Amino acid sequence: MQSTMQDHALTINHIFEHSRRVHATSQVLTYMGEGCRRASYAEVGDRAERLAAALKRLGVAAGDRVGTFCSNTQEHLEAYFAIPCMGAVLHTLNLRLFPEQLSYVINHAEDRVIIVDDTLVPLLARVAPELKSVQHYIVVGDGDASAIGEVLRYD
């Protein structure tokens, strides 16, 4: 008799490992304006593991909130896997909020780290001085991020 129930809980960790194993050669595409940047699911998985390790080195622990202020990119997908798989809480920040709403949401969640696209730094800079719990900013891309102070670069 074959069981119709799963042999394990359907968690982000299992989805992550399944995609790495079964879809390792499938492509993740990030639109870059004049073309697409490509990476395999295997590469995304490896980078997600490195991101999780980096966040742990920054002191992020299970239950801590990590905000993402990003567009729909490969790096954002990596964060979608890395953060929950390490037991932290992925907190996607809405790019369309008014500054006072954005600062309230970040402070209320007590985000410890924010991962931000370099193109969105000017929006985040408007509220950065009001953010009480943020200890680190990780910037995706190599654009100017001086408006938010000292930053770490994603790559």
Backbone as CSV, one residue per row, in Angstrom:
resi,resn,N_x,N_y,N_z,CA_x,CA_y,CA_z,C_x,C_y,C_z
1,MET,0.838,-1.167,0.000,0.000,0.000,0.000,0.890,1.240,0.000
2,GLN,0.585,2.164,-0.884,1.380,3.379,-0.991,0.725,4.491,-0.181
3,SER,1.538,5.181,0.586,1.049,6.284,1.409,0.841,7.522,0.543
4,THR,-0.215,8.266,0.815,-0.447,9.513,0.105,0.092,10.709,0.886
5,MET,0.549,10.451,2.087,1.107,11.524,2.909,2.594,11.675,2.603
6,GLN,3.110,12.857,2.814,4.535,13.109,2.639,5.317,12.461,3.764
7,ASP,6.550,12.129,3.475,7.422,11.549,4.479,8.111,12.602,5.334
8,HIS,7.927,13.857,4.993,8.563,14.945,5.743,7.678,16.191,5.663
9,ALA,7.953,17.123,6.566,7.198,18.374,6.573,7.574,19.200,5.341
10,LEU,6.613,19.895,4.780,6.861,20.751,3.631,7.357,22.103,4.159
11,THR,8.665,22.193,4.287,9.285,23.413,4.802,10.115,24.060,3.707
12,ILE,10.510,25.296,3.939,11.343,26.003,2.966,12.664,25.263,2.757
13,ASN,13.184,24.623,3.822,14.432,23.876,3.689,14.277,22.737,2.690
14,HIS,13.144,22.018,2.733,12.921,20.917,1.795,12.695,21.435,0.374
15,ILE,11.982,22.529,0.236,11.770,23.119,-1.087,13.108,23.555,-1.667
16,PHE,13.928,24.183,-0.839,15.251,24.639,-1.246,16.110,23.462,-1.714
17,GLU,16.204,22.426,-0.924,17.032,21.267,-1.280,16.473,20.550,-2.510
18,HIS,15.153,20.471,-2.627,14.537,19.851,-3.799,14.904,20.625,-5.065
19,SER,14.798,21.942,-5.021,15.106,22.734,-6.216,16.574,22.615,-6.584
20,ARG,17.452,22.543,-5.599,18.886,22.391,-5.876,19.193,21.030,-6.508
21,ARG,18.499,20.019,-6.045,18.774,18.663,-6.501,18.096,18.366,-7.849
22,VAL,16.805,18.599,-7.922,16.029,18.198,-9.089,16.140,19.204,-10.240
23,HIS,16.287,20.479,-9.903,16.307,21.524,-10.931,17.658,22.235,-10.990
24,ALA,18.717,21.530,-10.654,20.054,22.137,-10.536,20.481,22.907,-11.778
25,THR,20.097,22.432,-12.945,20.536,23.089,-14.181,19.524,24.091,-14.718
26,SER,18.341,24.161,-14.105,17.351,25.156,-14.533,17.904,26.547,-14.282
27,GLN,17.456,27.481,-15.079,18.017,28.828,-15.030,17.135,29.810,-14.258
28,VAL,17.779,30.663,-13.507,17.149,31.825,-12.877,17.603,33.025,-13.704
29,LEU,16.666,33.816,-14.186,16.990,34.966,-15.022,16.690,36.252,-14.283
30,THR,17.621,37.194,-14.354,17.401,38.528,-13.806,17.496,39.500,-14.968
31,TYR,16.409,40.188,-15.241,16.367,41.160,-16.333,17.234,42.354,-15.975
32,MET,18.118,42.738,-16.890,19.080,43.800,-16.636,18.882,45.002,-17.563
33,GLY,17.709,45.150,-18.145,17.463,46.289,-19.029,17.732,45.973,-20.484
34,GLU,18.951,45.582,-20.803,19.291,45.262,-22.185,19.522,43.780,-22.397
35,GLY,19.292,43.002,-21.383,19.499,41.564,-21.481,19.239,40.932,-20.134
36,CYS,19.548,39.670,-20.031,19.313,38.942,-18.790,20.618,38.368,-18.260
37,ARG,20.712,38.364,-16.964,21.796,37.679,-16.262,21.258,36.311,-15.887
38,ARG,22.052,35.260,-16.043,21.586,33.895,-15.816,22.411,33.219,-14.733
39,ALA,21.733,32.376,-13.965,22.410,31.522,-12.980,21.585,30.251,-12.849
40,SER,22.250,29.143,-12.588,21.526,27.886,-12.388,20.997,27.841,-10.955
41,TYR,20.011,26.982,-10.722,19.505,26.798,-9.364,20.613,26.290,-8.445
42,ALA,21.530,25.494,-8.993,22.660,25.020,-8.185,23.509,26.206,-7.725
43,GLU,23.775,27.152,-8.634,24.550,28.347,-8.266,23.792,29.199,-7.252
44,VAL,22.497,29.374,-7.461,21.674,30.138,-6.519,21.715,29.476,-5.142
45,GLY,21.631,28.152,-5.115,21.691,27.426,-3.852,23.005,27.632,-3.127
46,ASP,24.106,27.564,-3.872,25.420,27.780,-3.266,25.535,29.197,-2.701
47,ARG,25.055,30.170,-3.466,25.125,31.564,-3.011,24.203,31.808,-1.812
48,ALA,23.062,31.149,-1.782,22.157,31.281,-0.635,22.828,30.744,0.629
49,GLU,23.534,29.643,0.500,24.261,29.103,1.653,25.333,30.072,2.129
50,ARG,26.030,30.717,1.189,27.059,31.698,1.572,26.424,32.910,2.251
51,LEU,25.258,33.335,1.755,24.563,34.461,2.393,24.165,34.098,3.811
52,ALA,23.617,32.913,4.014,23.232,32.484,5.363,24.447,32.469,6.293
53,ALA,25.573,31.974,5.797,26.794,31.944,6.618,27.253,33.360,6.956
54,ALA,27.176,34.266,5.996,27.570,35.657,6.245,26.655,36.306,7.278
55,LEU,25.356,36.054,7.172,24.415,36.615,8.140,24.699,36.070,9.540
56,LYS,25.017,34.800,9.642,25.369,34.222,10.950,26.606,34.894,11.515
57,ARG,27.607,35.163,10.664,28.811,35.854,11.127,28.495,37.265,11.623
58,LEU,27.436,37.863,11.080,27.007,39.191,11.541,26.193,39.116,12.826
59,GLY,25.932,37.914,13.306,25.201,37.742,14.552,23.722,37.469,14.396
60,VAL,23.243,37.289,13.160,21.828,36.977,12.945,21.575,35.549,13.423
61,ALA,20.583,35.406,14.276,20.251,34.104,14.862,18.797,33.752,14.546
62,ALA,18.422,32.543,14.893,17.044,32.087,14.689,16.084,33.088,15.324
63,GLY,15.055,33.449,14.585,14.047,34.373,15.080,14.337,35.834,14.790
64,ASP,15.572,36.183,14.463,15.894,37.569,14.120,15.288,37.917,12.775
65,ARG,14.938,39.176,12.604,14.369,39.642,11.349,15.444,40.258,10.466
66,VAL,15.397,39.863,9.166,16.262,40.432,8.146,15.351,41.025,7.091
67,GLY,15.438,42.332,6.914,14.618,43.011,5.920,15.253,42.949,4.544
68,THR,14.418,42.871,3.527,14.905,42.963,2.151,14.181,44.116,1.480
69,PHE,14.948,45.002,0.909,14.434,46.168,0.189,15.008,46.044,-1.215
70,CYS,14.416,45.119,-1.973,15.004,44.707,-3.246,13.941,44.545,-4.327
71,SER,14.430,44.604,-5.540,13.611,44.265,-6.698,13.630,42.753,-6.887
72,ASN,12.943,42.287,-7.909,12.846,40.863,-8.205,14.109,40.420,-8.939
73,THR,15.134,40.035,-8.166,16.427,39.665,-8.725,16.884,38.318,-8.177
74,GLN,17.957,37.822,-8.750,18.563,36.591,-8.269,18.960,36.724,-6.796
75,GLU,19.529,37.851,-6.420,19.959,38.048,-5.037,18.776,38.031,-4.077
76,HIS,17.644,38.560,-4.516,16.458,38.530,-3.660,15.973,37.091,-3.491
77,LEU,16.023,36.298,-4.546,15.669,34.881,-4.452,16.612,34.165,-3.489
78,GLU,17.891,34.482,-3.565,18.859,33.882,-2.646,18.503,34.216,-1.195
79,ALA,18.099,35.447,-0.951,17.679,35.849,0.398,16.413,35.098,0.816
80,TYR,15.500,34.894,-0.144,14.256,34.165,0.144,14.539,32.754,0.642
81,PHE,15.620,32.152,0.165,16.001,30.829,0.647,16.879,30.920,1.889
82,ALA,17.898,31.753,1.853,18.904,31.794,2.922,18.324,32.140,4.278
83,ILE,17.523,33.172,4.339,17.056,33.695,5.629,16.152,32.701,6.354
84,PRO,15.071,32.216,5.740,14.240,31.246,6.467,14.937,29.914,6.714
85,CYS,15.814,29.488,5.781,16.504,28.208,5.982,17.433,28.255,7.191
86,MET,17.909,29.436,7.562,18.774,29.546,8.734,17.973,29.793,10.009
87,GLY,16.638,29.865,9.872,15.782,30.038,11.035,15.454,31.476,11.362
88,ALA,15.973,32.409,10.576,15.646,33.823,10.771,14.333,34.125,10.037
89,VAL,13.846,35.328,10.187,12.578,35.731,9.591,12.841,36.676,8.427
90,LEU,12.381,36.279,7.245,12.483,37.121,6.054,11.405,38.187,6.134
91,HIS,11.809,39.442,6.075,10.872,40.554,6.181,10.998,41.414,4.927
92,THR,10.157,41.127,3.933,10.206,41.907,2.702,9.596,43.274,2.957
93,LEU,10.317,44.296,2.559,9.873,45.677,2.764,9.262,46.198,1.476
94,ASN,8.125,46.846,1.602,7.372,47.329,0.455,8.006,48.607,-0.087
95,LEU,8.409,48.563,-1.342,9.068,49.695,-1.981,8.152,50.894,-2.159
96,ARG,6.855,50.682,-2.046,5.891,51.746,-2.328,5.351,52.449,-1.077
97,LEU,5.880,52.098,0.081,5.426,52.755,1.310,5.958,54.177,1.383
98,PHE,5.186,55.040,2.059,5.676,56.378,2.358,6.797,56.247,3.385
99,PRO,7.735,57.186,3.424,8.869,57.075,4.352,8.470,56.820,5.805
100,GLU,7.462,57.522,6.298,7.067,57.317,7.700,6.500,55.917,7.936
101,GLN,5.841,55.357,6.930,5.335,53.985,7.039,6.491,52.987,7.014
102,LEU,7.445,53.218,6.137,8.596,52.333,6.025,9.396,52.309,7.325
103,SER,9.678,53.456,7.901,10.440,53.480,9.157,9.647,52.816,10.279
104,TYR,8.333,53.028,10.317,7.509,52.367,11.341,7.586,50.847,11.205
105,VAL,7.442,50.348,9.990,7.434,48.900,9.748,8.785,48.283,10.143
106,ILE,9.884,48.925,9.754,11.216,48.401,10.078,11.446,48.422,11.588
107,ASN,11.089,49.535,12.236,11.282,49.629,13.688,10.374,48.661,14.439
108,HIS,9.142,48.515,13.996,8.206,47.616,14.665,8.678,46.163,14.555
109,ALA,9.202,45.790,13.391,9.699,44.426,13.189,11.042,44.205,13.885
110,GLU,11.731,45.276,14.176,13.076,45.219,14.768,14.060,44.489,13.862
111,ASP,14.025,44.855,12.579,14.981,44.286,11.628,16.395,44.568,12.101
112,ARG,17.252,43.544,12.091,18.653,43.705,12.485,19.542,44.021,11.297
113,VAL,19.175,43.493,10.144,19.938,43.676,8.918,18.944,44.004,7.816
114,ILE,19.361,44.874,6.894,18.551,45.129,5.704,19.430,44.899,4.487
115,ILE,18.925,44.059,3.580,19.567,43.844,2.288,18.859,44.768,1.314
116,VAL,19.619,45.628,0.634,19.016,46.656,-0.216,19.718,46.714,-1.563
117,ASP,18.934,46.829,-2.645,19.499,47.066,-3.971,20.130,48.447,-4.000
118,ASP,21.274,48.571,-4.676,21.941,49.867,-4.737,21.055,50.946,-5.357
119,THR,20.156,50.564,-6.270,19.261,51.548,-6.893,18.205,52.066,-5.931
120,LEU,17.984,51.350,-4.823,16.959,51.743,-3.851,17.546,52.436,-2.616
121,VAL,18.866,52.576,-2.587,19.515,53.235,-1.448,18.933,54.629,-1.198
122,PRO,18.687,55.463,-2.219,18.129,56.795,-1.940,16.790,56.750,-1.183
123,LEU,15.951,55.755,-1.481,14.683,55.627,-0.756,14.920,55.237,0.701
124,LEU,15.825,54.301,0.917,16.119,53.857,2.276,16.838,54.945,3.068
125,ALA,17.667,55.725,2.400,18.416,56.802,3.065,17.482,57.820,3.708
126,ARG,16.296,57.977,3.156,15.335,58.946,3.717,14.896,58.574,5.125
127,VAL,14.977,57.273,5.459,14.520,56.829,6.785,15.644,56.267,7.649
128,ALA,16.815,56.051,7.078,17.916,55.399,7.802,18.214,56.029,9.167
129,PRO,18.211,57.358,9.302,18.512,57.928,10.617,17.485,57.572,11.701
130,GLU,16.297,57.173,11.306,15.232,56.852,12.259,15.201,55.374,12.655
131,LEU,16.010,54.559,12.014,15.943,53.115,12.230,16.740,52.737,13.478
132,LYS,16.043,52.197,14.459,16.631,51.952,15.780,17.337,50.605,15.905
133,SER,16.861,49.599,15.209,17.379,48.241,15.422,18.355,47.765,14.354
134,VAL,18.442,48.476,13.237,19.268,48.019,12.118,20.746,48.191,12.467
135,GLN,21.451,47.076,12.426,22.882,47.074,12.740,23.753,47.034,11.493
136,HIS,23.213,46.479,10.400,24.001,46.340,9.172,23.111,46.543,7.952
137,TYR,23.695,47.175,6.942,23.086,47.269,5.621,23.963,46.469,4.675
138,ILE,23.342,45.594,3.896,24.049,44.831,2.866,23.518,45.323,1.530
139,VAL,24.403,45.861,0.708,23.997,46.472,-0.551,24.300,45.536,-1.712
140,VAL,23.266,45.288,-2.513,23.387,44.484,-3.734,23.760,45.446,-4.859
141,GLY,24.889,45.202,-5.488,25.363,46.085,-6.552,26.487,46.969,-6.048
142,ASP,27.102,47.675,-6.984,28.254,48.491,-6.609,27.992,49.989,-6.720
143,GLY,26.718,50.370,-6.764,26.367,51.787,-6.825,26.669,52.504,-5.513
144,ASP,26.634,53.812,-5.557,26.924,54.642,-4.389,25.912,54.374,-3.277
145,ALA,26.414,54.017,-2.101,25.554,53.751,-0.949,25.943,54.635,0.231
146,SER,26.722,55.660,-0.020,27.218,56.509,1.065,26.098,57.192,1.846
147,ALA,24.935,57.327,1.252,23.818,58.006,1.920,23.292,57.246,3.136
148,ILE,23.629,55.947,3.256,23.165,55.192,4.424,24.316,54.839,5.362
149,GLY,25.475,55.413,5.118,26.610,55.196,6.014,27.425,53.980,5.635
150,GLU,27.996,53.348,6.643,28.851,52.179,6.412,27.998,50.995,5.977
151,VAL,28.422,50.353,4.897,27.661,49.222,4.359,28.585,48.056,4.070
152,LEU,27.993,46.897,3.935,28.665,45.698,3.451,28.136,45.457,2.045
153,ARG,28.961,44.943,1.192,28.531,44.631,-0.180,28.135,43.176,-0.270
154,TYR,27.054,42.923,-0.971,26.494,41.577,-1.090,27.518,40.601,-1.641
155,ASP,28.181,40.983,-2.718,29.163,40.075,-3.307,30.508,40.234,-2.661
